[in-house]
Amino acid sequence: MTCQELADLLSDYLAEDLSPHARAAFEAHLQTCPDCARYFDSFREVMQLVRQAARDPLLSRHSRHRARW
């Protein structure tokens, strides 16, 4: 798997929408590519922050809906 392929599959990986073969290739690449491992960690953190913001009672209903993408 290339770095670009990993980047293209990040959302699918986190949503557990990859085949077992693709998931194994994704995880193997993370083990051997420190740049992708850092990118993955950053992406995952951002997604967690977005989910937390979506649950914030101070956000409007419209904003919460848009933050779920």
N, CA and C atoms as an extended XYZ file, in Angstrom:
207
Properties=species:S:1:pos:R:3:atomname:S:1:resname:S:1:resid:I:1 pbc="F F F"
N         0.854       -1.176        0.000 N   MET     1
C         0.000        0.000        0.000 CA  MET     1
C         0.896        1.235        0.000 C   MET     1
N         0.507        2.221       -0.798 N   THR     2
C         1.251        3.477       -0.837 CA  THR     2
C         0.693        4.444        0.201 C   THR     2
N         1.441        5.502        0.442 N   CYS     3
C         0.983        6.527        1.382 CA  CYS     3
C        -0.322        7.166        0.895 C   CYS     3
N        -0.436        7.417       -0.406 N   GLN     4
C        -1.653        8.015       -0.952 CA  GLN     4
C        -2.849        7.087       -0.788 C   GLN     4
N        -2.639        5.795       -1.016 N   GLU     5
C        -3.727        4.834       -0.834 CA  GLU     5
C        -4.186        4.819        0.620 C   GLU     5
N        -3.235        4.864        1.550 N   LEU     6
C        -3.598        4.898        2.962 CA  LEU     6
C        -4.433        6.146        3.262 C   LEU     6
N        -3.983        7.295        2.769 N   ALA     7
C        -4.720        8.543        3.011 CA  ALA     7
C        -6.131        8.456        2.442 C   ALA     7
N        -6.277        7.836        1.278 N   ASP     8
C        -7.595        7.708        0.649 CA  ASP     8
C        -8.528        6.789        1.442 C   ASP     8
N        -7.957        5.884        2.241 N   LEU     9
C        -8.763        4.897        2.962 CA  LEU     9
C        -8.963        5.217        4.445 C   LEU     9
N        -8.453        6.352        4.906 N   LEU    10
C        -8.536        6.672        6.336 CA  LEU    10
C        -9.958        6.617        6.882 C   LEU    10
N       -10.868        7.281        6.238 N   SER    11
C       -12.252        7.310        6.728 CA  SER    11
C       -12.868        5.924        6.733 C   SER    11
N       -12.625        5.169        5.660 N   ASP    12
C       -13.160        3.809        5.593 CA  ASP    12
C       -12.570        2.932        6.697 C   ASP    12
N       -11.293        3.099        6.978 N   TYR    13
C       -10.659        2.314        8.040 CA  TYR    13
C       -11.302        2.620        9.386 C   TYR    13
N       -11.454        3.900        9.694 N   LEU    14
C       -12.037        4.288       10.979 CA  LEU    14
C       -13.501        3.870       11.090 C   LEU    14
N       -14.189        3.803        9.964 N   ALA    15
C       -15.590        3.365        9.959 CA  ALA    15
C       -15.704        1.845        9.897 C   ALA    15
N       -14.556        1.178        9.866 N   GLU    16
C       -14.505       -0.295        9.766 CA  GLU    16
C       -15.213       -0.795        8.509 C   GLU    16
N       -14.996       -0.078        7.409 N   ASP    17
C       -15.608       -0.425        6.122 CA  ASP    17
C       -14.611       -1.016        5.131 C   ASP    17
N       -13.475       -1.506        5.609 N   LEU    18
C       -12.493       -2.117        4.714 CA  LEU    18
C       -12.597       -3.640        4.776 C   LEU    18
N       -12.252       -4.273        3.681 N   SER    19
C       -12.183       -5.734        3.674 CA  SER    19
C       -11.052       -6.161        4.610 C   SER    19
N       -11.085       -7.389        5.075 N   PRO    20
C        -9.984       -7.857        5.938 CA  PRO    20
C        -8.610       -7.695        5.282 C   PRO    20
N        -8.529       -7.954        3.979 N   HIS    21
C        -7.253       -7.816        3.266 CA  HIS    21
C        -6.789       -6.351        3.240 C   HIS    21
N        -7.697       -5.442        2.908 N   ALA    22
C        -7.345       -4.018        2.858 CA  ALA    22
C        -6.992       -3.505        4.250 C   ALA    22
N        -7.712       -3.958        5.259 N   ARG    23
C        -7.428       -3.550        6.649 CA  ARG    23
C        -6.031       -4.015        7.060 C   ARG    23
N        -5.669       -5.242        6.713 N   ALA    24
C        -4.343       -5.763        7.044 CA  ALA    24
C        -3.248       -4.974        6.323 C   ALA    24
N        -3.470       -4.636        5.057 N   ALA    25
C        -2.494       -3.853        4.302 CA  ALA    25
C        -2.354       -2.452        4.900 C   ALA    25
N        -3.470       -1.859        5.293 N   PHE    26
C        -3.482       -0.542        5.919 CA  PHE    26
C        -2.653       -0.577        7.198 C   PHE    26
N        -2.926       -1.545        8.055 N   GLU    27
C        -2.226       -1.643        9.343 CA  GLU    27
C        -0.747       -1.975        9.155 C   GLU    27
N        -0.416       -2.796        8.157 N   ALA    28
C         0.987       -3.107        7.885 CA  ALA    28
C         1.729       -1.848        7.439 C   ALA    28
N         1.087       -1.035        6.614 N   HIS    29
C         1.719        0.207        6.165 CA  HIS    29
C         1.955        1.141        7.351 C   HIS    29
N         0.979        1.240        8.244 N   LEU    30
C         1.148        2.091        9.431 CA  LEU    30
C         2.351        1.656       10.264 C   LEU    30
N         2.595        0.355       10.325 N   GLN    31
C         3.705       -0.172       11.112 CA  GLN    31
C         5.061        0.167       10.508 C   GLN    31
N         5.097        0.399        9.205 N   THR    32
C         6.383        0.613        8.533 CA  THR    32
C         6.602        2.046        8.065 C   THR    32
N         5.610        2.909        8.201 N   CYS    33
C         5.731        4.283        7.698 CA  CYS    33
C         5.421        5.276        8.823 C   CYS    33
N         6.443        5.836        9.444 N   PRO    34
C         6.200        6.760       10.550 CA  PRO    34
C         5.427        8.016       10.129 C   PRO    34
N         5.615        8.470        8.900 N   ASP    35
C         4.873        9.652        8.438 CA  ASP    35
C         3.374        9.363        8.382 C   ASP    35
N         3.010        8.203        7.857 N   CYS    36
C         1.592        7.840        7.791 CA  CYS    36
C         1.026        7.573        9.183 C   CYS    36
N         1.834        7.011       10.053 N   ALA    37
C         1.375        6.771       11.424 CA  ALA    37
C         1.052        8.095       12.106 C   ALA    37
N         1.893        9.109       11.928 N   ARG    38
C         1.614       10.432       12.501 CA  ARG    38
C         0.376       11.058       11.862 C   ARG    38
N         0.259       10.933       10.549 N   TYR    39
C        -0.901       11.468        9.840 CA  TYR    39
C        -2.180       10.800       10.331 C   TYR    39
N        -2.143        9.488       10.474 N   PHE    40
C        -3.296        8.738       10.965 CA  PHE    40
C        -3.687        9.187       12.374 C   PHE    40
N        -2.711        9.315       13.257 N   ASP    41
C        -2.995        9.751       14.626 CA  ASP    41
C        -3.629       11.140       14.638 C   ASP    41
N        -3.107       12.038       13.817 N   SER    42
C        -3.669       13.388       13.736 CA  SER    42
C        -5.090       13.370       13.206 C   SER    42
N        -5.327       12.597       12.160 N   PHE    43
C        -6.663       12.494       11.571 CA  PHE    43
C        -7.656       11.950       12.592 C   PHE    43
N        -7.251       10.906       13.295 N   ARG    44
C        -8.129       10.301       14.295 CA  ARG    44
C        -8.449       11.300       15.408 C   ARG    44
N        -7.457       12.071       15.843 N   GLU    45
C        -7.694       13.079       16.876 CA  GLU    45
C        -8.676       14.148       16.407 C   GLU    45
N        -8.518       14.584       15.175 N   VAL    46
C        -9.434       15.595       14.633 CA  VAL    46
C       -10.855       15.049       14.580 C   VAL    46
N       -11.002       13.813       14.152 N   MET    47
C       -12.343       13.214       14.086 CA  MET    47
C       -12.954       13.101       15.479 C   MET    47
N       -12.157       12.786       16.476 N   GLN    48
C       -12.667       12.721       17.849 CA  GLN    48
C       -13.116       14.099       18.320 C   GLN    48
N       -12.358       15.128       17.980 N   LEU    49
C       -12.739       16.492       18.359 CA  LEU    49
C       -14.030       16.921       17.668 C   LEU    49
N       -14.182       16.546       16.417 N   VAL    50
C       -15.407       16.873       15.682 CA  VAL    50
C       -16.613       16.200       16.348 C   VAL    50
N       -16.442       14.939       16.730 N   ARG    51
C       -17.546       14.228       17.393 CA  ARG    51
C       -17.885       14.867       18.740 C   ARG    51
N       -16.868       15.279       19.476 N   GLN    52
C       -17.109       15.944       20.763 CA  GLN    52
C       -17.834       17.264       20.552 C   GLN    52
N       -17.419       18.019       19.556 N   ALA    53
C       -18.063       19.301       19.271 CA  ALA    53
C       -19.519       19.097       18.871 C   ALA    53
N       -19.794       18.016       18.157 N   ALA    54
C       -21.166       17.743       17.725 CA  ALA    54
C       -22.080       17.480       18.911 C   ALA    54
N       -21.506       17.027       20.025 N   ARG    55
C       -22.324       16.745       21.215 CA  ARG    55
C       -22.424       17.957       22.144 C   ARG    55
N       -21.749       19.035       21.821 N   ASP    56
C       -21.751       20.231       22.665 CA  ASP    56
C       -23.146       20.854       22.665 C   ASP    56
N       -23.761       21.003       23.843 N   PRO    57
C       -25.127       21.546       23.894 CA  PRO    57
C       -25.218       23.002       23.443 C   PRO    57
N       -24.097       23.695       23.374 N   LEU    58
C       -24.134       25.089       22.943 CA  LEU    58
C       -24.208       25.247       21.434 C   LEU    58
N       -23.937       24.186       20.713 N   LEU    59
C       -24.034       24.261       19.264 CA  LEU    59
C       -25.497       24.170       18.840 C   LEU    59
N       -25.808       24.843       17.778 N   SER    60
C       -27.174       24.761       17.267 CA  SER    60
C       -27.419       23.383       16.675 C   SER    60
N       -28.671       23.041       16.509 N   ARG    61
C       -29.033       21.761       15.911 CA  ARG    61
C       -28.426       21.640       14.515 C   ARG    61
N       -28.456       22.702       13.755 N   HIS    62
C       -27.906       22.697       12.403 CA  HIS    62
C       -26.399       22.425       12.442 C   HIS    62
N       -25.690       23.070       13.326 N   SER    63
C       -24.244       22.876       13.435 CA  SER    63
C       -23.913       21.455       13.857 C   SER    63
N       -24.660       20.902       14.780 N   ARG    64
C       -24.415       19.522       15.214 CA  ARG    64
C       -24.618       18.556       14.058 C   ARG    64
N       -25.656       18.779       13.265 N   HIS    65
C       -25.928       17.896       12.136 CA  HIS    65
C       -24.776       17.962       11.125 C   HIS    65
N       -24.286       19.142       10.822 N   ARG    66
C       -23.210       19.295        9.849 CA  ARG    66
C       -21.895       18.725       10.368 C   ARG    66
N       -21.686       18.696       11.669 N   ALA    67
C       -20.430       18.207       12.237 CA  ALA    67
C       -20.356       16.689       12.241 C   ALA    67
N       -21.412       15.994       11.931 N   ARG    68
C       -21.412       14.525       11.970 CA  ARG    68
C       -20.827       13.892       10.727 C   ARG    68
N       -20.618       14.605        9.674 N   TRP    69
C       -20.135       14.009        8.435 CA  TRP    69
C       -18.996       13.126        8.747 C   TRP    69
